[in-house]
Amino acid sequence: MALKLYNTLYRKKQIFKPIKKTVGIYTCGPTVYFFSHIGNLRSYIFSDILNRVLEFNNFKTKQIINVTDVGHLTSDADQGEDKIEKAAKKEKKSTQQIANYYLNNFKQDLKKLNIKEPNIWAKATEHIKEQIELIKILEKKGFTYKTKDGIYFNTSKIKNYGELAKLDIKGLQAGKRIELKEKKNITDFSLWKFSEKPGIRQQEWNSPWGIGFPGWHIECSAMALKYLGDKIDIHTGGIDHIPTHHTNEIAQNQAATGKKVVNFWMHGAFLLSNGKKASKSTGGLFTLSELECNPLSFRYLTFLTHYRKSLNFSLKSLEKANNAYSKLKNIIQELKDDKKINKKYLNEFKNAINNDLDMPKALSILWNLIRDKKAQGKVRTIKEMEKVFALDLFNKKEISIPKNIKELTEKRKIARKNKNYKESDKLRDKIKKLGYIIEDTKKGQKIKKI
């Protein structure tokens, strides 16, 4: 089956054909002013699966992930404080310290989730020159205008502005005139913001228009064009990027190059808590380190829902996923290698992942293979599947045991040490009822999933 991917721009699946031998992927990265929560991380698991599926289909890939370390204001409407500057004031650190600390934390989370690092990490602050040059091109072509607070992009100059988000431009209301300020259209956005009082901000640069800093959207266009050229295979991000950020990227790209730059726009859906987008009010904004389980149990959990569907997260659903993942690993590690490949199951798996990264289907095929008593070639077939799953299924050191089982096991250890064998047997039976068995070996207690 040919690889089919859902293109947000056209709202349908399309057969993927690369522009060149190496597939260019641009992934919208983190704004490094605070810890990433699991909703953010789900988006990067999705882009990782995309990368792995492309490689599974024998494509070479080149992925760029940008790092927003300047210019992302607290409001997408070009208002409010710069998130990095605000965090620096709050924590009494330099903007560089803030950005480096939270970027390093983000990279650690990616490593824990077996998410491959990109070929290039592109920091906004290291590409100011490229952003200024791109704004100059837009200015020369007549797409910009100047206001008291910056240089803006005139969206009315783009005929199909808002096509990605299917925006009803005429239906948008500016509200009070003061909200529009000097903007010509409500959808216009900043390319370069002037410093209100030069010297107060930690991050500001000279430009042909005055001292200031780049807008949020221009960084992605500038860096994508620099590293991947004016024909890019795939651009990924969360669905929250569709109405503003990615819509504005398309406008900038089209205005600067005169053509469509990105072939496929792909977006991951929200992580929900209590049926609503995870937030401070609804809950669910856990960081990876706050989850009391193997991080790969969360990766496993995301495979139970298609990347384009909202994932309703709860600690209970995570616990179930953790138990299923532990059971899966225990079963696989007991398998014997017959040095064969099961083409039937491997073809089913490839058809699933090639159908717009259908990981729920792929996971069910893995379980079907394991449960099939007559199936041959289990070990080597699963190893092929692991190139996409990346769940460390053959890594014995990574089996995750639930916290309550560990506590009961420790109590049993103490009971045996005190020669209280009646209590020891009682705890063993309790652990067994919870789905685990304990083997007493010379090296100590060994826990296994039933």
N, C-alpha and C positions, 0 to 999 in steps of 0.2 A: 504494500500500500504506500502510495506517495505521501510525503509529509504534508499535512494540511494544518494551517494555522488560522485562527480567527483574527481578522483584520478589523479593528474598531472603526477605521475610517469608512469602510463599506458595509459594516455590520453583517459580515458573513465569513465563512471559512473559505480559504483560497489555497490552492496548491502552492507550496513554497518553492521558488526557484531563485537561487542566489545570483547576485549581480556579477560577482567575480568568484574566484576559487575560494577565497576566504570570506566568510560571512561576517559582516560588520554589525555589531550590536551596541546600541547606546542605551544604558540603563540609568534612569534618574536616581541619583544617590541621596545620602542623608544630609540634612541640615544639622551640622554638628554643634548644637548648643545644649543638648541634654541626652540622656540615655534613650536608645531606641527601644520601643515596646514591641511585643510579639506581633501586633498588627502590622507594624513596619516590616518586621522580619519575614512575615509570610510573603510579602511582595518579593523579597530577595530569594526565597526558596523557589518561588515561581520562575524567576529569571534564571536561576541555577538549573532548574529542570529543563527549561528551554535550551540552555547552553549544552547540557548533557545529551538531550535528545538530538540536537543537531550533530554532535560528535558521534552519537550512536549510529547516525545515518551517514557517517564518514565525511562530514563537512568539517573543515577547519574554521575556527571562530576567532574573532578579535573583539573583545568586549571592553567598553569604556564605562566606568562608573564615575560620575562627577561628585565632588564634595563641595557642598555649599557652605563656605566658611565666611561669607559676607553677602549682604544684599537682600536676604530673605526677611522682609518686614513682618511684623505680627499680624498684618492684614494684607490679604491678596489685592486689596484695592489701593495699593501704593501708599498706605498710611501706617502709622505706628512706628515703634522702635525696630531697629535691626535686632534680630534674635540673638546674634552672636554678641553684639555690643551690650545688650540687656543682660545676658548671662554673665558677661565679664564684670559688669558693675555689681551684680548680685553676689557673685562668688569672690569678688575683689581679686581678680586675676587678669592677666592680659588676654586679649582676644585669641592670640596664638596658643596660649596655654589651654584655653577653653576648647578650641577647635581640635588641637592635638589629643587632648585627653579623651574627648568623646568619640573622636575618630578611631583611636586605638581600642576603645571599649567596643565600638561597633565591629571592628575587624575581629576581635576576640569572639564576639557572638557568631560571626560568620564561620569562623573556624570550628566552633562547637557544633554548629549545624551542618558541617561538611559542605558548606557553600564555597565554591571555588572563587578565589580572588580574581578580579578582572586583569586583563593585560595591562591596563593603565588606570591608575587613580588620578583623576584630573581635578585639582583644587582651583576654585574660582579665583582665589587671591594670587595664584601663580599664572593666571592668564588674563590679566588686566589689559595688557597690550592688545591681545587678540580681540577682546571685547570692544575696546575703543576703536580698533580698525573696522570692525563689523558695523558699529554705529555710524562711522564716517561713510561707509558704503551706503547705508540706508539713508543717511542725510543727503548724499549726493544724488540719490535716485528720487528724492522728494517725499520720503515716507515719514519724516520727523518734523517736529516743531518744538519750540522752546517755551517753557513757562517759568514762573518764579522759582519753582522747586526742582526743575529738571528738564531733561530732554525726553519727549514722549513719542511713541509710535502712533501714527494716524491710521487706525484700523479701517476707516471708511475708504482708504485707498486700495484695500484688498477686496476684490469682488466676492470671493467665497469665504470670507472670514467667518469662523465659527462652524465650518463644515464638519469637523471632527466631533464636536459636541452637539451638533444639530441645533445650534443656538437660534432662537427667534430674536434677532437683533432689533427688529421694529417693535417687538413686544416688551423689550427691556425698558424699565422706567428709571430715570436718573434721580427721582425723588426731588429733594430740595436742591435748588441751584448751587447752594454752597457745597454740596457733596461733589458736584461736578467740578467745582472750582474753575481752573483755567483749561481743563480738558475739553477738547472739541467733541468727543464722543464718550459715552459711558464706558465703552469697551477699550478705550485707549489705555496704554500702559507705559510705565517708565522704562527707559533704556539706561538713563544715567540720572542719578539723584544728586542734587547739590547739598553739600554740608551746610546746615543752618548757620553754624558758627565754626568756620575752619579752625582746626586745632583741638577741638573738644573730642571728636571721634578718634578712636584708636586706629581705625582703618579708613583712610581717604587718600585719593590720588589726584594728581594734576591731569587735566584733560583739555582738549580744545574748547570746551564749553564752561570750564570752571572746576574748582576743587570739589570732589565728591566721590561717589562709589557707584558701581554698576547695579542695575536692577536685577531682579532674580532671574528673569526669563532669558536675558541675553547671554548668560554664561553657558547655557546648554547648547544654544545654536552655535556659538563661537567655538566651543571645544569639540562638538560633534563634527563640525565642518573641518576643523584642523586635523583631527585624528582619523576620521573616516571618509572625508571628502564630501562632495555634493550629491552622491548617490549612496544612501545608507539602506541596508537590508531591513533591519528591525530596530524599533525604539520601544522600550518597555517602561512601565511605571504602574502606579496605583490608579484606580478609577477616579480618585480625587484630583488627579492631574489633568483630566480630560477637559473640563470647562474653561479653565484659565491657563495654566502653565503650558500644556501641550498645544492648546489652541494658539497661544501666542508664539510658541516656537515655530509652528507651521507658518504663521504670518511672517515672521522674521526671515525664515529660510526662503520662502517664496519671493519675498520682496528683494532679498539680496541676490539670489541666484536666477530668478525668473522661471523656476521650475519646481516640481515636486521633488523634495529631497529624500524623504523616507518612504519606503515601499509598504512596510507593515507596521502598524501601530498596535501594540498589544498591552492589555491592562489587567491587573489582578484585582479581584473584588475585596471588599472590606472584611475585616474580622469583627464579628458582632459579639455583644455581651447582653444577655437578657433580650435578645431579638433586636437590639439597636446597636448602631456603630459604637465600638468601644471608645469610651471617653471617661473623663473624671466623674461624671454624674452616673453613667450606666455601669462603670466598672470595666474590668477586663484589660486595663492598661498595665499589665504585668511586664516587667523586664524578664529576660531569659533567666537571669540568676535568681529571680524570685520564685521560679517554678521548682518545686521539690521533686525533680525527676531528671532522668537523663535527657539532655537537650534534644537528642534524636527521637525521643518519644513525641516531642512537639512536631518535629519534621514528619514523623509517621502520621500524626493526627491531621496535618494539612493534606496528606494524600487521600484522606477519606472524603474530601469535598473538592470538586473541580475548581481550578483557579479562578474561573469566571463567575463562580457562585459564592455568595457570602458564607463565611464559616462561623457558625454560632459556637463560640468558645465558652467552656466552663471548666472549673477544676475537676468536676466529676467526669466530663468527657475526656479530659487529659489523663485522668487516672485509668480509665478504661483503655485508652490508647497505649498507655505505658504498660499495662498488663498484657495487652495483645502483642505489643512489640517485644516484650521480654519472652513471651511464649514462643513467638516466631523465631527469635534468635536461638532459644534452647533447642527447638525442634531441628533447625537447620544445622546446628553444630553437632547433632547426633547422626547426621546423614553420612553415608559412606560414598566416596567418589568412585563411580564405575567408569570414569574417563570417557563418558559419552555426552552428547548434546541432544536435548529433546527439541527437535525442530518444530514440532506441533505447538508446544507451549511458547517457544521463543517467537514464532511467527505471530501467535495471538497477542503476545506482549508487544511486539513491534507495531502491530496494527492499532493497538490501544494507544500507545504513546504518540503514534503518527496521526491519530485523530484528535488534533488540537490538545495534545498533552493530557490525555484522559488517564490521570493517575489513579482514580478510584477503580477503574476497570483493570488497570495494570496490576494493582495490588490484589484484586480478587483473583486474577490469573495466577499470581504467585501462590496464593493460598490453595487454589485448585490443584496446582502442580504438587504442592507438599502433601495434600490429602489423597492424591491419586496413588493408590497402593501399587498399581501396575506400571506406573510411569518410570522410565529409565532416564538417566542423564540429569538427575536433579541438581547435583552440586554444581556442575559446570554451566548448566543453564541459568541457575540462580546467580552465579558469578557474573554472567553476562548482563542479567537484569540489574545487578548491583551497580553497574556503570551509570545507571540512571537513578536508582533509588538512593544510593550512597548512605545506607543505614548501618554500615559496619556489621553486617549480618554474620560475618565469619570472624569477627574480633571478639574473642572470649572475655577479654578484660572489660568490655563495655556493657555487659548485661546489667540492666537496671532493676533493682529490687525495691518495691514500695517501702516507704518509711515505716509503716506499721508492721510489716513482715520483718524488717531489720530489728525493730525494737523487741518483737517477740522472740526472735532468734537470739538476741543478746541476753534476754531473761533466761532462756533455756540454757545458754552457755554457763551462766552463773549458777543455775540450779544443778547442772551436772558437776560443776566444780565443787559444789557443796554436798555432792552425792545425794541430792534430793531427786531421786529418779522418778518418783511418782509425779512430782511437779513437772519434771522434764518431759515425761510421756504425755502429760496433759497439754503442755505447750506445743509439742510436736503434732498432736491431733488437731489442735486449734489452727495451727499453721496449714495443715493439710486441707482442712475445710475451706480455707481461704485460697486454695489453689496452688499451694507450694509443698514440696517435700524436702526434708532435710536428711542428708547423708552424713554420717559421722566417719571422717577419714583421719588418717595420721596427721594431716595438715590442719585439721579442724573441721568445723561444720561447712558443708557444701549445700547451698540452696539451689533448687531447680524448680522451674515451672512445670506443673502437671500437664 
